[in-house]
Amino acid sequence: MFELTAFQRDLLYVTAGLDRPSGQEIKSELLESIDRITHGRLYPNLDTLVEQGYLDRGQIDRRTNFYELTEFGRSAIRDRRRWENQYVDMDSI
């Protein structure tokens, strides 16, 4: 997961917290923290995460896809969180 951009990690974390979200649902969640997300930024990054095996993509209807973490994606998040936790003790901040 260290090869991913911060935005790609954010996409994974948001996807992990939702039940098979569409790209627009992921975008809506992220817009609460990020001011502007374009179609040209969102979907190529989701495609990259699918291609690299972090996410699976399925189809809701002809125009709408959903995304969900793969086992590889879940494992990557767990590993990343363990790595972060060794440096940041949330109780001491």
Secondary structure, DSSP 4 states (H G I P E B T S, - for coil): -TTS-HHHHHHHHHHHTSSS-BHHHHHHHHTTTSS---HHHHHHHHHHHHHTTSEEEEESSSS-EEEEE-HHHHHHHHHHHHHHHTT--GGG-
